[in-house]
């Protein structure tokens, strides 16, 4: 009975990961809720999502699948298969990051092209409308998202280097599972934000 209870205990690092994910979920839920409340009050600037966001969504979803398969291969001690899958995951993660950067870069410049009746405002008129709350919310959400994405890519790089530098002798999957959990969270977070932006553009 004591052995069973011991096995059911969650790993401390996994517990901290889930605790961190919970706090991040609440943060983004608060930001997107505030976004909708402020949008309903008017004086809101709308925008179109760049096509890069569609491509990046495909990349992150596929990378989440390959990450799941990589963890499964590692647990089955299929190391060559695991290395191939973790390599694909890392490549897709980097592609996702580059597409995200490009998408938000395009979105930033789109927001700078302030138009009224089809005419781009001159600099003096631009000053009067700069600081629209839509920009503020977008920049905060994008900044936090990109920070979490950067952390996920760094974690993937560490897992990649660690497993290609040394031959695996101890099949402890804890670190890999933590990285996979975080990467799946980044995937779900982006899909949520993508759908949210689509519904509110």
C-alpha positions as a Markdown table, in Angstrom:
| # | Residue | x | y | z |
|---|---|---|---|---|
| 1 | Unk | 0.0 | 0.0 | 0.0 |
| 2 | Unk | 2.8 | 2.4 | 0.9 |
| 3 | Unk | 4.6 | 1.6 | -2.4 |
| 4 | Unk | 1.4 | 2.4 | -4.3 |
| 5 | Unk | 1.0 | 5.8 | -2.6 |
| 6 | Unk | 4.6 | 6.6 | -3.2 |
| 7 | Unk | 4.2 | 5.9 | -6.9 |
| 8 | Unk | 1.2 | 8.1 | -7.1 |
| 9 | Unk | 3.0 | 11.2 | -5.7 |
| 10 | Unk | 3.7 | 13.7 | -8.4 |
| 11 | Unk | 7.3 | 14.7 | -9.1 |
| 12 | Unk | 8.2 | 18.0 | -7.4 |
| 13 | Unk | 9.4 | 19.5 | -10.7 |
| 14 | Unk | 6.3 | 18.4 | -12.5 |
| 15 | Unk | 4.2 | 19.9 | -9.7 |
| 16 | Unk | 6.0 | 23.2 | -10.1 |
| 17 | Unk | 5.5 | 23.0 | -13.9 |
| 18 | Unk | 1.7 | 22.5 | -13.5 |
| 19 | Unk | 1.6 | 25.3 | -10.9 |
| 20 | Unk | 3.4 | 27.7 | -13.3 |
| 21 | Unk | 1.0 | 26.7 | -16.1 |
| 22 | Unk | -1.9 | 27.4 | -13.9 |
| 23 | Unk | -0.7 | 30.9 | -13.1 |
| 24 | Unk | 0.0 | 31.5 | -16.8 |
| 25 | Unk | -3.5 | 30.4 | -17.8 |
| 26 | Unk | -5.0 | 32.8 | -15.3 |
| 27 | Unk | -2.8 | 35.6 | -16.6 |
| 28 | Unk | -3.8 | 35.1 | -20.2 |
| 29 | Unk | -7.5 | 34.6 | -19.2 |
| 30 | Unk | -7.4 | 37.9 | -17.4 |
| 31 | Unk | -5.7 | 39.7 | -20.3 |
| 32 | Unk | -8.1 | 38.3 | -23.0 |
| 33 | Unk | -11.1 | 39.1 | -20.7 |
| 34 | Unk | -9.9 | 42.6 | -20.3 |
| 35 | Unk | -9.4 | 42.8 | -24.0 |
| 36 | Unk | -13.1 | 42.0 | -24.7 |
| 37 | Unk | -14.4 | 44.3 | -22.0 |
| 38 | Unk | -12.3 | 47.3 | -23.3 |
| 39 | Unk | -13.2 | 46.5 | -26.9 |
| 40 | Unk | -16.9 | 46.7 | -26.1 |
| 41 | Unk | -16.4 | 50.2 | -24.8 |
| 42 | Unk | -15.5 | 51.6 | -28.2 |
| 43 | Unk | -12.6 | 53.6 | -29.5 |
| 44 | Unk | -11.0 | 50.4 | -30.7 |
| 45 | Unk | -8.7 | 49.9 | -33.7 |
| 46 | Unk | -9.2 | 46.6 | -35.6 |
| 47 | Unk | -6.7 | 44.7 | -37.7 |
| 48 | Unk | -6.3 | 41.7 | -39.9 |
| 49 | Unk | -4.2 | 38.8 | -38.9 |
| 50 | Unk | -1.1 | 38.1 | -41.1 |
| 51 | Unk | -1.1 | 34.9 | -43.1 |
| 52 | Unk | 2.1 | 33.9 | -41.3 |
| 53 | Unk | -0.1 | 33.1 | -38.2 |
| 54 | Unk | -1.9 | 30.4 | -40.1 |
| 55 | Unk | 1.3 | 28.8 | -41.2 |
| 56 | Unk | 2.8 | 29.0 | -37.7 |
| 57 | Unk | -0.4 | 27.4 | -36.3 |
| 58 | Unk | 0.2 | 24.4 | -38.5 |
| 59 | Unk | 3.8 | 24.2 | -37.5 |
| 60 | Unk | 3.1 | 24.2 | -33.7 |
| 61 | Unk | 0.3 | 21.7 | -33.9 |
| 62 | Unk | 2.5 | 19.2 | -35.9 |
| 63 | Unk | 5.5 | 19.8 | -33.5 |
| 64 | Unk | 3.2 | 19.0 | -30.6 |
| 65 | Unk | 2.4 | 15.7 | -32.2 |
| 66 | Unk | 6.0 | 14.9 | -32.9 |
| 67 | Unk | 6.9 | 15.8 | -29.3 |
| 68 | Unk | 4.3 | 13.3 | -28.0 |
| 69 | Unk | 5.7 | 10.6 | -30.3 |
| 70 | Unk | 9.3 | 11.4 | -29.2 |
| 71 | Unk | 8.4 | 10.9 | -25.5 |
| 72 | Unk | 6.7 | 7.7 | -26.4 |
| 73 | Unk | 9.7 | 6.5 | -28.3 |
| 74 | Unk | 12.1 | 7.4 | -25.5 |
| 75 | Unk | 10.0 | 5.4 | -23.0 |
| 76 | Unk | 10.1 | 2.5 | -25.3 |
| 77 | Unk | 13.8 | 2.9 | -25.5 |
| 78 | Unk | 13.7 | 3.5 | -29.3 |
| 79 | Unk | 16.5 | 6.0 | -29.1 |
| 80 | Unk | 17.2 | 6.4 | -32.9 |
| 81 | Unk | 13.5 | 7.1 | -33.5 |
| 82 | Unk | 13.4 | 9.4 | -30.5 |
| 83 | Unk | 16.4 | 11.4 | -31.8 |
| 84 | Unk | 14.7 | 11.8 | -35.2 |
| 85 | Unk | 11.4 | 13.0 | -33.7 |
| 86 | Unk | 13.0 | 15.4 | -31.2 |
| 87 | Unk | 15.1 | 16.9 | -34.1 |
| 88 | Unk | 11.9 | 17.4 | -36.2 |
| 89 | Unk | 10.2 | 18.9 | -33.1 |
| 90 | Unk | 13.1 | 21.4 | -32.6 |
| 91 | Unk | 13.1 | 22.4 | -36.3 |
| 92 | Unk | 9.3 | 22.9 | -36.3 |
| 93 | Unk | 9.6 | 24.9 | -33.0 |
| 94 | Unk | 12.2 | 27.2 | -34.6 |
| 95 | Unk | 10.1 | 27.6 | -37.7 |
| 96 | Unk | 7.1 | 28.4 | -35.5 |
| 97 | Unk | 9.1 | 31.0 | -33.6 |
| 98 | Unk | 10.3 | 32.7 | -36.9 |
| 99 | Unk | 6.8 | 32.7 | -38.3 |
| 100 | Unk | 5.5 | 34.2 | -35.1 |
| 101 | Unk | 8.1 | 36.9 | -35.1 |
| 102 | Unk | 7.4 | 37.7 | -38.7 |
| 103 | Unk | 3.6 | 37.7 | -38.1 |
| 104 | Unk | 3.8 | 40.1 | -35.1 |
| 105 | Unk | 6.3 | 42.3 | -37.0 |
| 106 | Unk | 3.8 | 42.6 | -39.9 |
| 107 | Unk | 0.9 | 43.2 | -37.4 |
| 108 | Unk | 2.9 | 46.0 | -35.7 |
| 109 | Unk | 3.5 | 47.8 | -39.0 |
| 110 | Unk | -0.1 | 47.3 | -40.0 |
| 111 | Unk | -1.2 | 49.1 | -36.8 |
| 112 | Unk | 1.1 | 52.0 | -37.7 |
| 113 | Unk | -0.8 | 52.6 | -40.9 |
| 114 | Unk | -3.6 | 54.4 | -39.3 |
| 115 | Unk | -6.3 | 55.2 | -41.8 |
| 116 | Unk | -9.5 | 57.3 | -41.9 |
| 117 | Unk | -11.6 | 57.0 | -45.0 |
| 118 | Unk | -8.8 | 55.2 | -46.8 |
| 119 | Unk | -6.3 | 57.9 | -46.1 |
| 120 | Unk | -3.1 | 57.3 | -44.1 |
| 121 | Unk | -2.9 | 60.0 | -41.3 |
| 122 | Unk | 0.0 | 62.4 | -41.4 |
| 123 | Unk | 2.4 | 62.6 | -38.4 |
| 124 | Unk | 0.5 | 65.4 | -36.6 |
| 125 | Unk | -2.8 | 63.5 | -36.8 |
| 126 | Unk | -1.1 | 60.3 | -35.9 |
| 127 | Unk | 0.0 | 61.7 | -32.6 |
| 128 | Unk | -3.6 | 62.3 | -31.6 |
| 129 | Unk | -4.6 | 58.6 | -32.1 |
| 130 | Unk | -1.4 | 56.9 | -31.0 |
| 131 | Unk | -1.7 | 54.8 | -27.8 |
| 132 | Unk | -5.1 | 53.2 | -28.8 |
| 133 | Unk | -6.0 | 50.6 | -26.1 |
| 134 | Unk | -6.2 | 47.9 | -28.8 |
| 135 | Unk | -2.4 | 48.3 | -29.4 |
| 136 | Unk | -1.6 | 48.2 | -25.7 |
| 137 | Unk | -3.5 | 45.0 | -25.1 |
| 138 | Unk | -2.1 | 43.4 | -28.3 |
| 139 | Unk | 1.5 | 44.3 | -27.4 |
| 140 | Unk | 1.2 | 43.0 | -23.8 |
| 141 | Unk | -0.4 | 39.7 | -24.9 |
| 142 | Unk | 2.1 | 39.2 | -27.8 |
| 143 | Unk | 5.1 | 40.0 | -25.5 |
| 144 | Unk | 4.1 | 37.5 | -22.9 |
| 145 | Unk | 3.3 | 34.9 | -25.5 |
| 146 | Unk | 6.7 | 35.3 | -27.3 |
| 147 | Unk | 8.5 | 35.2 | -23.9 |
| 148 | Unk | 6.9 | 31.8 | -23.2 |
| 149 | Unk | 7.6 | 30.6 | -26.7 |
| 150 | Unk | 11.3 | 31.6 | -26.3 |
| 151 | Unk | 11.5 | 29.6 | -23.1 |
| 152 | Unk | 9.9 | 26.6 | -24.9 |
| 153 | Unk | 12.5 | 26.7 | -27.7 |
| 154 | Unk | 15.4 | 27.0 | -25.3 |
| 155 | Unk | 14.0 | 23.9 | -23.4 |
| 156 | Unk | 13.8 | 22.0 | -26.7 |
| 157 | Unk | 17.4 | 23.0 | -27.6 |
| 158 | Unk | 18.6 | 21.8 | -24.2 |
| 159 | Unk | 16.8 | 18.4 | -24.6 |
| 160 | Unk | 18.3 | 18.1 | -28.1 |
| 161 | Unk | 21.9 | 18.8 | -27.1 |
| 162 | Unk | 21.7 | 16.6 | -24.0 |
| 163 | Unk | 20.5 | 13.6 | -25.9 |
| 164 | Unk | 22.8 | 14.0 | -28.9 |
| 165 | Unk | 25.9 | 14.8 | -26.8 |
| 166 | Unk | 25.8 | 11.6 | -24.7 |
| 167 | Unk | 24.6 | 8.1 | -25.2 |
| 168 | Unk | 21.5 | 7.5 | -23.2 |
| 169 | Unk | 22.3 | 5.1 | -20.3 |
| 170 | Unk | 19.6 | 5.9 | -17.8 |
| 171 | Unk | 16.1 | 6.0 | -19.2 |
| 172 | Unk | 14.7 | 8.7 | -16.9 |
| 173 | Unk | 12.0 | 10.6 | -18.9 |
| 174 | Unk | 11.2 | 13.2 | -16.2 |
| 175 | Unk | 13.0 | 16.1 | -17.8 |
| 176 | Unk | 11.7 | 15.2 | -21.3 |
| 177 | Unk | 8.1 | 14.9 | -20.0 |
| 178 | Unk | 8.4 | 18.3 | -18.3 |
| 179 | Unk | 9.6 | 19.9 | -21.5 |
| 180 | Unk | 6.9 | 18.1 | -23.5 |
| 181 | Unk | 4.2 | 19.4 | -21.1 |
| 182 | Unk | 5.5 | 22.9 | -21.4 |
| 183 | Unk | 5.6 | 22.6 | -25.2 |
| 184 | Unk | 2.1 | 21.3 | -25.4 |
| 185 | Unk | 1.0 | 24.3 | -23.2 |
| 186 | Unk | 2.7 | 26.7 | -25.7 |
| 187 | Unk | 0.8 | 24.9 | -28.5 |
| 188 | Unk | -2.6 | 25.1 | -26.7 |
| 189 | Unk | -1.9 | 28.7 | -25.7 |
| 190 | Unk | -1.2 | 29.9 | -29.2 |
| 191 | Unk | -4.2 | 28.0 | -30.7 |
| 192 | Unk | -6.4 | 29.8 | -28.0 |
| 193 | Unk | -4.9 | 33.2 | -28.8 |
| 194 | Unk | -5.2 | 32.6 | -32.6 |
| 195 | Unk | -8.9 | 31.7 | -32.3 |
| 196 | Unk | -9.4 | 34.7 | -29.9 |
| 197 | Unk | -7.7 | 37.1 | -32.3 |
| 198 | Unk | -9.7 | 35.7 | -35.3 |
| 199 | Unk | -12.9 | 36.2 | -33.4 |
| 200 | Unk | -12.1 | 39.7 | -32.4 |
| 201 | Unk | -10.3 | 41.2 | -35.5 |
